[in-house]
Amino acid sequence: MEFLNSDGARTGLFFGATSGVITTIGLIVGLNSGTRSVIAVLGGILVISEAFAPGFVLLWFGLAALATG
């Protein structure tokens, strides 16, 4: 993890993580107050996670499919 020795890399990592958490919390609060639907909130989280890290959600679904047989 030599890349974390760089101040810029650490700053970018922490900024990205903070941004992701704040965005997700805002999404949860907004969708919950607007729809009162757990499915809408979970769907929103899946959509925003796919937007932040393309392919990540598909990877999880693929791993879950492999694990269940």
N, C-alpha and C positions, 0 to 999 in steps of 0.2 A: 504494500500500500504506500509505495513511495510517492505517488502523486499527491497524497495528502500533506506532504511537506511544503507544498506551494501554498502561499497565502491566498492566491486567487482561486485555487481549486477548493480550498476549505470554505472560503466565502461563498463561492458559487453553490457548493453542496448544501450549506446551511440555508442560503437564501432560497434555493429550490425546494428544500424540504419544508421550510416555513410557508412558502407560497402555496405548496400543495395542501398542507394542512388547513390553512385559512380558507382556501378555495373550497375544499371539501366540506368544512363546517358551514360555510355560507350556503352551499348547495343543499345540505341536509336541512338547515333551518328554513330556507326559502321554499323548498319543495314540500316539507312537512306542513308549514303554515298554509301553503296554498292548496294542497291536495289532501292532506291527512291520509295518504296512502303509502304503506310500507313498500309496495312494489314500485311506485314512482320514485321513491327515494333510492332504493337499491338500483333501479335502472339508471337514474341520474349519476350515481357513483360509478357504475360500470362505464357509462359514456364518458365521464370526465377522466377516469383513469385511462381509458383508451386514448383520449386526446393528449394526455400528459406523456404516456409511454406507449406508443403504437406497438401492437402485437402482444402486449403484456396480458391483456384479458384473454386473448385467444390462446396464449400459452397456458394459462391457468385452466381454461376449459379443456384443452387437450390433455393436460396432466390428470385432471379429474376423470376424464373419459378412460384414460389408460388405467387409472387406479381402480375404477369400478368394474373394469372388464369389458 
